[in-house]
Amino acid sequence: MVIIRAFGTGTVVYANPFTNLTDIDLSNSCATSITLPDSVSLQTFAVNNSAVKEVSLTGQSIIDELDFTGCIGLSTLKLETCSAITELNLD
């Protein structure tokens, strides 16, 4: 299940049809909360300059870089078993 919340909207839940999803680009978006479980194996995850406040990634064994440049509202970043991450930018 992929969960994405945006300003002024309810929770949008995307369930298992997205098991082949490999790339997410929410850069410059109004998404505020993103939860990705291990059933989605991403190669790229872009959220720079977005309104994101909370991000939770579980079992992302392919992603090696996360860039939160310009995400001034980011307050919670939860990474579980994301063993390939070698670079994390929080500027």
C-alpha positions in Angstrom: 0.0 0.0 0.0 1.3 3.4 -1.0 -0.1 6.3 1.0 0.3 9.9 -0.1 -1.4 12.9 1.7 -1.5 16.4 0.3 -2.6 19.8 1.6 -6.3 20.1 2.2 -7.2 16.6 1.0 -7.9 13.3 2.6 -5.6 10.4 2.6 -5.1 8.8 -0.8 -4.2 5.1 -0.6 -2.8 3.3 -3.6 -2.8 -0.5 -3.0 -1.1 -3.4 -4.7 -1.6 -2.6 -8.4 1.6 -0.6 -8.0 4.0 -3.5 -7.3 5.9 -2.8 -10.5 6.3 0.9 -9.7 10.0 1.8 -9.9 10.1 5.6 -9.9 8.3 8.3 -7.9 8.9 12.0 -8.5 7.0 14.2 -6.1 9.4 17.2 -6.5 7.7 20.6 -6.2 4.5 18.9 -5.1 2.1 19.6 -2.2 2.3 16.0 -0.9 2.8 16.2 2.9 3.0 12.6 3.9 4.4 9.6 2.0 4.5 6.0 3.2 6.0 3.3 1.0 6.1 -0.4 2.1 8.4 -3.1 1.0 5.9 -4.3 -1.7 7.1 -1.4 -3.8 10.8 -1.6 -4.9 11.8 1.8 -6.1 14.9 2.7 -8.1 14.4 6.5 -7.7 12.4 8.6 -5.2 12.5 12.3 -5.8 10.8 14.8 -3.4 13.0 17.8 -3.4 11.4 21.3 -3.0 8.1 19.7 -1.9 5.8 20.3 1.0 6.6 16.9 2.5 6.5 16.7 6.3 6.6 12.9 6.9 8.3 10.2 4.9 8.3 6.5 5.8 10.2 4.0 3.6 10.4 0.3 4.4 12.4 -2.4 2.7 13.7 -0.2 -0.1 16.8 -2.2 -1.0 17.6 -0.6 -4.4 17.4 3.2 -3.7 20.9 4.5 -2.9 20.3 8.2 -2.7 17.6 10.4 -1.1 17.4 14.1 -1.7 15.2 16.3 0.4 16.7 19.6 -0.7 14.3 22.4 -0.1 11.9 20.3 2.0 11.8 22.9 4.8 8.8 21.3 6.5 10.3 17.8 6.8 10.0 16.8 10.4 9.9 13.0 10.3 12.0 10.6 8.2 11.6 6.9 9.0 13.8 4.5 7.1 13.6 0.7 7.8 15.8 -1.9 6.1 16.9 0.5 3.3 20.3 -1.0 3.2 21.5 0.5 -0.2 21.2 4.2 0.9 24.7 5.7 0.8 23.7 9.4 0.3 21.1 11.5 2.2 20.7 15.2 1.5 18.6 17.2 4.1 19.6 20.7 3.0 
